[in-house]
């Protein structure tokens, strides 16, 4: 969440940043935050003053009792009773004010980086780079949802039978291909210096608030109501929450983790051709990279993470493009996000396969994720994450782009993982 101290110091910048996101009443929203913060401060000040006065009166009572002036002591005791009653009222006001302030801050998105283009929808995203030649397929080329049925490697009907739409069953070479992609992505990340984590795929409410999925994306997550737990939408949530309420020793920085998990998203309201086949699922596998860095290093880390994703796509022989998301398409918690899209030859469209984001201190402030520098001052760290990679659309593009009369060619880099070079 945003830092109140920064809002106070740079209010006009924060108003402009929220307006860039399309929030028209940005100034009044921030004014409400500042008013709550001022109320919190004034209430605390009165509490502190009352406590000091009560302590002073207690000393006076003690002195009077020693001097045998019991009547005088009894008179001023009434003042301490008044202070106690008032402090109870103030404590309740303070608790409610702090809760209201936190709730207000939880509902304010992060401020976009200066480089984020102005825009309202994904059509306003900025294409930074396009790499690779688009595949030239014959008119008879089939989309992946026909290919997987032809080769019997993924079964959507079985998934509907045992769960529902958006939960496919991978079979035979399809299952091996899926496992090969996971192992390839993990090995690539470990070779790049990431430490592997296998986290839980169910998280508590505090973890959802820590990384910003709550309250913003509450309706998009599967909720286990009996225990008040959530199925994760991405491994970013449990991995980043490893460092909730942690002061990381400076010599342990930077933190670089990679994790493979199933991911679950309700995707409420999604329908139509653009979600056909593997294009959008309720359950899918993803390998996620997460970094925790000092503020002065985080944008170099963002570049490093983007280069890592680009290197994977080159090894998979997939044409791709990099987009800088516009203000209207930017995630709630992100300052700056680069999306990677691969070209799907049979569908003749670009498919998003990775998002790489810098959250600066937004998540760290919620998480109380800090480090203590050489000056002994405790400072918030920056958090970053990226998909490296999400599997369904990668698989869709590989199947479509590598089809020929004899089947589907497996990219050379994956053959040692699949154990076969063709489906």
Backbone torsions as a table, in degrees:
resi	resn	phi	psi	omega
1	UNK	NA	164.5	-178.2
2	UNK	-68.9	151.7	177.0
3	UNK	-88.2	125.6	-179.8
4	UNK	-60.9	-37.4	-179.6
5	UNK	-61.0	-36.1	178.8
6	UNK	-73.8	-36.9	177.2
7	UNK	-61.0	-43.0	178.6
8	UNK	-62.1	-44.6	-175.3
9	UNK	-73.6	-32.1	-173.0
10	UNK	-134.8	49.7	-174.2
11	UNK	-57.4	-43.0	-177.0
12	UNK	-62.6	-37.0	178.4
13	UNK	-66.5	-39.6	-179.5
14	UNK	-69.9	-38.3	176.1
15	UNK	-61.2	-46.5	-179.7
16	UNK	-62.6	-39.3	-180.0
17	UNK	-64.6	-42.6	178.6
18	UNK	-69.6	-38.0	176.8
19	UNK	-64.3	-33.2	176.9
20	UNK	-62.3	-31.0	176.7
21	UNK	-78.1	-5.7	179.8
22	UNK	95.6	12.7	178.4
23	UNK	-87.7	108.2	-171.3
24	UNK	-77.1	-31.3	-178.7
25	UNK	-99.0	37.2	-174.8
26	UNK	-58.1	-43.6	-176.1
27	UNK	-65.2	-41.7	-179.8
28	UNK	-67.9	-33.5	176.9
29	UNK	-63.6	-45.0	179.5
30	UNK	-70.3	-34.9	176.6
31	UNK	-61.7	-37.5	177.9
32	UNK	-63.8	-42.2	177.7
33	UNK	-61.0	-46.0	-178.0
34	UNK	-66.5	-35.9	178.0
35	UNK	-66.2	-41.8	177.2
36	UNK	-64.6	-40.3	178.5
37	UNK	-64.5	-40.3	178.5
38	UNK	-65.4	-39.5	177.2
39	UNK	-64.2	-40.3	177.5
40	UNK	-60.6	-44.8	-178.8
41	UNK	-66.0	-45.0	-177.5
42	UNK	-67.6	-37.4	177.0
43	UNK	-64.3	-43.3	178.8
44	UNK	-64.7	-37.9	179.0
45	UNK	-63.0	-42.5	178.6
46	UNK	-66.5	-39.1	176.4
47	UNK	-60.2	-44.6	-179.7
48	UNK	-64.4	-42.2	179.8
49	UNK	-64.5	-42.1	178.6
50	UNK	-63.9	-39.4	178.5
51	UNK	-64.0	-43.7	178.4
52	UNK	-62.8	-41.8	179.6
53	UNK	-66.3	-40.6	178.9
54	UNK	-62.5	-40.4	178.0
55	UNK	-64.4	-40.3	179.5
56	UNK	-64.7	-42.4	179.6
57	UNK	-64.8	-39.0	178.9
58	UNK	-59.9	-40.8	178.2
59	UNK	-65.3	-39.9	178.1
60	UNK	-62.8	-42.3	179.7
61	UNK	-61.6	-43.3	178.9
62	UNK	-60.3	-42.7	-179.4
63	UNK	-66.0	-42.4	179.8
64	UNK	-64.2	-39.8	179.9
65	UNK	-64.3	-38.5	177.9
66	UNK	-64.0	-34.4	-179.4
67	UNK	-82.7	-1.0	179.6
68	UNK	79.1	14.5	-178.9
69	UNK	-94.1	63.9	-174.7
70	UNK	-62.2	-41.0	-178.7
71	UNK	-61.6	-43.6	178.6
72	UNK	-64.0	-38.3	179.6
73	UNK	-63.7	-41.4	-179.4
74	UNK	-64.1	-34.5	-179.8
75	UNK	-62.5	-47.2	-175.8
76	UNK	-80.4	-12.0	174.8
77	UNK	-62.5	-31.7	179.5
78	UNK	-60.8	-31.6	178.7
79	UNK	-66.0	-39.8	179.0
80	UNK	-65.6	-35.1	177.5
81	UNK	-64.7	-40.7	177.3
82	UNK	-62.7	-42.0	179.9
83	UNK	-64.6	-39.9	179.0
84	UNK	-62.1	-43.4	179.5
85	UNK	-64.0	-42.4	179.6
86	UNK	-66.0	-38.9	-179.2
87	UNK	-66.0	-33.1	174.9
88	UNK	-63.1	-43.3	177.8
89	UNK	-62.4	-45.3	-178.8
90	UNK	-64.6	-38.5	-179.9
91	UNK	-63.1	-39.9	178.1
92	UNK	-68.0	-41.8	176.7
93	UNK	-61.1	-43.4	-178.4
94	UNK	-64.4	-42.8	179.3
95	UNK	-62.2	-44.6	179.8
96	UNK	-67.1	-38.0	-180.0
97	UNK	-66.5	-44.0	179.0
98	UNK	-63.7	-39.4	178.1
99	UNK	-65.3	-41.5	178.8
100	UNK	-66.0	-38.8	179.0
101	UNK	-65.0	-45.3	179.1
102	UNK	-62.9	-42.9	179.7
103	UNK	-62.2	-40.4	179.1
104	UNK	-64.3	-43.6	-179.8
105	UNK	-67.5	-36.5	178.8
106	UNK	-61.8	-25.0	-176.5
107	UNK	-97.4	6.8	177.6
108	UNK	-105.2	124.6	-179.8
109	UNK	-72.9	171.0	178.5
110	UNK	-70.7	161.3	-179.0
111	UNK	-89.6	126.2	-177.9
112	UNK	-63.1	147.3	172.6
113	UNK	-64.0	153.2	-178.7
114	UNK	-57.8	-28.6	-176.9
115	UNK	-79.7	-9.7	-178.9
116	UNK	-68.4	124.8	-179.8
117	UNK	-70.6	147.9	175.8
118	UNK	-70.9	137.4	177.9
119	UNK	176.0	167.7	-176.8
120	UNK	-111.2	-32.9	-175.6
121	UNK	-132.2	177.8	-179.5
122	UNK	-63.7	-17.0	176.9
123	UNK	-68.7	-17.2	-179.7
124	UNK	-95.4	2.6	177.1
125	UNK	-66.2	149.2	-174.4
126	UNK	-99.9	121.7	176.6
127	UNK	-77.3	118.1	-177.2
128	UNK	-88.6	-41.8	-174.4
129	UNK	-158.6	143.7	172.5
130	UNK	-123.2	129.6	-173.3
131	UNK	-127.8	133.2	175.7
132	UNK	95.3	157.8	179.3
133	UNK	-89.3	138.6	177.4
134	UNK	-69.7	139.7	-178.3
135	UNK	-66.3	142.4	175.4
136	UNK	-103.6	102.0	-176.9
137	UNK	-107.5	151.9	177.6
138	UNK	-68.9	162.1	-179.8
139	UNK	-60.0	-23.0	-178.3
140	UNK	-83.1	-0.8	-178.4
141	UNK	-58.6	138.8	-175.1
142	UNK	-101.4	145.1	172.6
143	UNK	-67.9	162.2	-172.5
144	UNK	-62.3	-29.6	-178.2
145	UNK	-68.8	-22.7	172.6
146	UNK	-83.8	-37.4	-179.7
147	UNK	-63.5	-42.8	-177.6
148	UNK	-67.9	-28.6	176.8
149	UNK	-75.2	-40.4	-179.7
150	UNK	-62.0	-42.6	-176.3
151	UNK	-96.2	0.2	175.6
152	UNK	55.1	52.1	-178.5
153	UNK	-112.4	-19.5	175.1
154	UNK	-140.9	136.0	-176.2
155	UNK	-124.3	109.4	178.8
156	UNK	-79.0	-32.1	-179.2
157	UNK	-65.6	-39.8	177.0
158	UNK	-64.1	-38.0	177.5
159	UNK	-62.5	-40.7	177.1
160	UNK	-64.1	-38.7	-178.8
161	UNK	-62.5	-45.0	-173.8
162	UNK	-92.7	-19.3	-179.3
163	UNK	-137.0	-67.1	-177.1
164	UNK	160.6	-179.0	-179.3
165	UNK	-63.8	141.9	177.6
166	UNK	90.3	11.0	178.7
167	UNK	-128.4	77.2	-174.1
168	UNK	-72.5	158.5	173.9
169	UNK	-108.0	122.9	177.8
170	UNK	-91.6	134.8	-172.0
171	UNK	-131.1	146.8	171.7
172	UNK	52.2	-124.2	-179.5
173	UNK	-66.2	-23.5	175.4
174	UNK	-65.7	-43.0	178.0
175	UNK	-66.6	-41.7	178.7
176	UNK	-66.0	-37.7	178.1
177	UNK	-63.6	-42.8	178.3
178	UNK	-60.8	-47.0	-179.7
179	UNK	-65.1	-36.0	178.7
180	UNK	-63.3	-43.2	178.5
181	UNK	-61.7	-44.0	179.1
182	UNK	-58.5	-50.2	-177.2
183	UNK	-65.6	-37.1	177.6
184	UNK	-62.8	-47.7	-179.9
185	UNK	-62.7	-42.2	179.2
186	UNK	-63.9	-44.6	-179.6
187	UNK	-63.1	-38.9	178.1
188	UNK	-62.3	-41.8	-179.2
189	UNK	-69.5	-43.5	179.0
190	UNK	-61.4	-40.7	177.6
191	UNK	-63.8	-25.2	179.3
192	UNK	-89.5	6.2	173.6
193	UNK	99.6	10.9	178.3
194	UNK	-89.2	139.4	176.6
195	UNK	-91.0	129.4	-174.3
196	UNK	-78.7	137.1	177.3
197	UNK	-126.0	136.5	171.1
198	UNK	-114.2	94.8	-172.7
199	UNK	-90.5	168.6	170.6
200	UNK	-62.9	153.1	177.9
201	UNK	-103.3	7.2	174.9
202	UNK	-124.8	133.1	-177.1
203	UNK	-128.0	159.1	177.4
204	UNK	-86.5	175.7	-175.8
205	UNK	-63.3	-39.4	-179.5
206	UNK	-59.9	-36.8	178.4
207	UNK	-68.1	-38.6	177.2
208	UNK	-63.0	-40.2	177.0
209	UNK	-71.1	-33.9	-176.2
210	UNK	-60.8	-40.1	-178.9
211	UNK	-101.8	-0.2	171.3
212	UNK	94.8	6.3	174.4
213	UNK	-69.7	-30.7	174.8
214	UNK	-109.1	140.5	-1.6
215	UNK	-85.8	0.2	-169.6
216	UNK	-60.9	-45.3	-172.5
217	UNK	-113.0	28.4	-175.6
218	UNK	-56.5	-42.6	-178.0
219	UNK	-72.5	-12.3	-179.3
220	UNK	-94.1	-7.2	-178.5
221	UNK	-104.0	148.6	173.2
222	UNK	-77.2	126.7	-172.7
223	UNK	-111.6	124.5	174.3
224	UNK	-91.1	98.7	-167.2
225	UNK	-69.3	-36.0	-175.1
226	UNK	-59.5	-41.2	-179.4
227	UNK	-104.3	-0.2	-176.8
228	UNK	55.4	51.4	177.5
229	UNK	-119.5	162.1	-176.8
230	UNK	-128.9	138.4	169.2
231	UNK	-72.4	135.8	-172.2
232	UNK	-71.5	140.8	173.2
233	UNK	-85.8	-15.3	-179.3
234	UNK	-167.3	152.2	178.8
235	UNK	-67.7	-14.3	174.6
236	UNK	-51.4	-38.7	-173.7
237	UNK	-65.1	-59.1	-179.7
238	UNK	-67.4	-36.2	-176.8
239	UNK	-67.9	-46.0	179.3
240	UNK	-64.6	-35.2	-179.3
241	UNK	-72.3	-7.5	169.7
242	UNK	-56.6	-25.7	-173.7
243	UNK	-108.9	17.1	174.4
244	UNK	-67.2	132.9	-179.4
245	UNK	60.3	35.9	-178.8
246	UNK	-119.6	136.3	167.3
247	UNK	-100.5	107.4	-175.3
248	UNK	-77.2	126.2	174.8
249	UNK	-57.3	138.3	-175.3
250	UNK	-58.5	-33.8	-178.5
251	UNK	-75.5	-4.4	176.2
252	UNK	-97.3	1.2	178.2
253	UNK	-93.8	149.4	-2.3
254	UNK	-78.3	156.6	172.0
255	UNK	-92.2	128.1	178.4
256	UNK	-136.0	113.7	-178.8
257	UNK	-125.0	150.7	171.5
258	UNK	-129.9	142.3	178.4
259	UNK	-147.1	141.7	173.8
260	UNK	-104.6	131.0	175.8
261	UNK	-148.6	155.2	159.2
262	UNK	-67.5	151.3	178.2
263	UNK	-128.5	148.2	-173.8
264	UNK	-130.7	126.0	178.0
265	UNK	-140.0	131.1	-177.9
266	UNK	-69.4	-33.3	179.9
267	UNK	48.9	48.2	-177.6
268	UNK	-59.4	134.1	176.3
269	UNK	86.6	3.8	-179.2
270	UNK	-86.6	132.8	176.6
271	UNK	-163.0	171.2	175.7
272	UNK	102.7	179.0	-174.9
273	UNK	-63.6	-29.1	-175.7
274	UNK	-70.8	-10.0	178.0
275	UNK	-113.7	17.2	-176.3
276	UNK	-73.3	151.4	176.4
277	UNK	61.7	-129.2	-178.0
278	UNK	-87.7	1.3	-174.0
279	UNK	-62.5	-34.4	177.3
280	UNK	-152.3	125.4	-175.9
281	UNK	-128.1	160.6	173.6
282	UNK	-84.2	-29.5	174.2
283	UNK	-128.6	130.3	178.6
284	UNK	-152.3	161.1	179.8
285	UNK	-97.1	146.0	-179.0
286	UNK	-152.1	142.7	170.5
287	UNK	-105.3	125.7	-173.4
288	UNK	-117.8	138.0	172.5
289	UNK	-109.7	138.6	-177.3
290	UNK	-132.4	136.9	174.8
291	UNK	-129.2	147.0	171.6
292	UNK	-123.2	120.0	-171.9
293	UNK	-134.3	161.0	169.0
294	UNK	-67.2	154.4	-175.7
295	UNK	-55.7	-42.6	-174.8
296	UNK	-72.2	-9.3	-177.7
297	UNK	-107.6	-9.6	-165.1
298	UNK	-69.0	-32.0	-178.9
299	UNK	-78.9	-28.0	169.4
300	UNK	-65.8	-38.2	177.9
301	UNK	-64.9	-38.4	178.2
302	UNK	-61.2	-43.6	176.8
303	UNK	-62.5	-43.0	178.7
304	UNK	-59.4	-42.6	-179.3
305	UNK	-68.1	-39.3	176.6
306	UNK	-63.2	-41.0	178.4
307	UNK	-63.5	-36.1	178.8
308	UNK	-63.4	-46.4	178.9
309	UNK	-63.4	-43.5	179.8
310	UNK	-60.8	-39.7	-179.9
311	UNK	-63.6	-39.9	178.2
312	UNK	-62.2	-45.1	-178.1
313	UNK	-64.8	-35.5	176.2
314	UNK	-64.3	-42.0	-179.6
315	UNK	-67.3	-27.4	176.6
316	UNK	-85.5	0.3	176.2
317	UNK	62.3	35.7	-178.8
318	UNK	-106.0	129.2	172.1
319	UNK	-67.4	139.4	-177.2
320	UNK	-144.8	164.2	172.3
321	UNK	-137.5	153.9	-178.6
322	UNK	-112.4	130.7	179.5
323	UNK	-119.3	139.4	169.4
324	UNK	-94.4	119.5	-174.7
325	UNK	-68.8	141.3	177.8
326	UNK	-78.0	170.5	-175.0
327	UNK	-60.9	-34.6	-178.6
328	UNK	-78.0	-18.6	-178.8
329	UNK	-104.0	-3.7	-177.3
330	UNK	-70.1	138.3	178.1
331	UNK	-61.8	155.6	-174.7
332	UNK	-55.2	-40.3	-173.1
333	UNK	-96.2	-7.4	-171.1
334	UNK	-88.7	146.7	170.8
335	UNK	-92.4	-39.9	-177.7
336	UNK	-152.0	130.3	-179.1
337	UNK	-132.7	135.1	170.7
338	UNK	-110.7	125.3	175.0
339	UNK	-98.1	142.1	172.8
340	UNK	-110.0	130.7	177.9
341	UNK	-122.9	138.6	174.6
342	UNK	-106.2	153.1	-178.8
343	UNK	-89.8	129.3	179.2
344	UNK	-101.9	109.0	-168.3
345	UNK	-62.3	-45.0	-176.5
346	UNK	-74.6	-33.4	177.7
347	UNK	-81.3	-17.5	-178.6
348	UNK	56.3	48.8	-179.7
349	UNK	-151.4	161.6	176.6
350	UNK	-91.6	135.8	-179.1
351	UNK	-119.3	127.1	177.7
352	UNK	-69.1	130.1	-179.9
353	UNK	-124.3	-13.5	-178.8
354	UNK	-156.1	144.0	169.2
355	UNK	-126.9	131.6	179.3
356	UNK	-120.9	122.6	-170.0
357	UNK	-132.6	148.9	169.4
358	UNK	-111.2	126.9	179.7
359	UNK	-102.7	-1.2	-173.8
360	UNK	48.4	-128.7	-175.2
361	UNK	-93.3	3.6	-171.5
362	UNK	-60.4	-51.1	177.5
363	UNK	-71.8	-40.5	-176.8
364	UNK	-60.4	-34.8	178.5
365	UNK	-67.3	-39.5	175.3
366	UNK	-66.3	-40.6	-174.9
367	UNK	-80.7	-15.2	-169.8
368	UNK	56.7	47.6	-179.4
369	UNK	-96.0	112.6	-170.1
370	UNK	-138.7	172.5	168.2
371	UNK	-141.6	161.0	179.7
372	UNK	-110.2	115.9	-176.6
373	UNK	-78.6	-177.3	-179.2
374	UNK	-64.0	-22.5	177.7
375	UNK	-84.2	5.4	178.0
376	UNK	69.7	6.6	177.0
377	UNK	-87.5	139.0	178.3
378	UNK	-83.7	128.3	-176.6
379	UNK	-129.2	146.7	175.3
380	UNK	-70.4	144.1	176.0
381	UNK	-94.6	171.1	174.0
382	UNK	-103.8	142.2	176.2
383	UNK	-115.0	146.4	178.6
384	UNK	-139.9	152.9	173.4
385	UNK	-151.6	161.2	177.9
386	UNK	-159.5	150.2	174.1
387	UNK	-80.9	126.0	179.9
388	UNK	-145.0	56.0	17.3
389	UNK	-144.3	173.3	167.8
390	UNK	-82.8	131.4	-167.4
391	UNK	-80.9	-40.4	-168.2
392	UNK	-57.9	-48.4	-176.8
393	UNK	-75.4	-28.6	172.0
394	UNK	-61.0	-46.7	179.3
395	UNK	-62.6	-43.1	-179.9
396	UNK	-58.4	-45.6	-178.1
397	UNK	-67.1	-41.3	179.1
398	UNK	-62.9	-45.1	-179.9
399	UNK	-60.8	-46.1	-176.1
400	UNK	-71.5	-44.6	-172.9
401	UNK	-73.6	-20.8	-174.3
402	UNK	-111.0	16.9	179.4
403	UNK	-78.6	145.5	173.6
404	UNK	-148.0	-171.3	-175.1
405	UNK	-65.4	-24.0	-176.4
406	UNK	-98.7	1.5	-179.3
407	UNK	134.6	-136.4	-176.6
408	UNK	-131.6	123.9	179.3
409	UNK	-80.6	136.2	177.0
410	UNK	-89.4	131.0	177.0
411	UNK	-54.5	141.9	-173.2
412	UNK	-54.9	-39.2	-177.5
413	UNK	-63.9	-22.9	-177.0
414	UNK	-92.9	-16.3	-174.2
415	UNK	-57.4	-41.8	177.5
416	UNK	-62.6	-21.1	-179.9
417	UNK	-90.2	-36.5	-178.7
418	UNK	-79.8	-35.7	-173.3
419	UNK	83.9	2.0	175.4
420	UNK	-145.6	155.0	-177.5
421	UNK	-109.4	5.8	-177.2
422	UNK	-158.9	143.4	168.4
423	UNK	-105.4	NA	NA
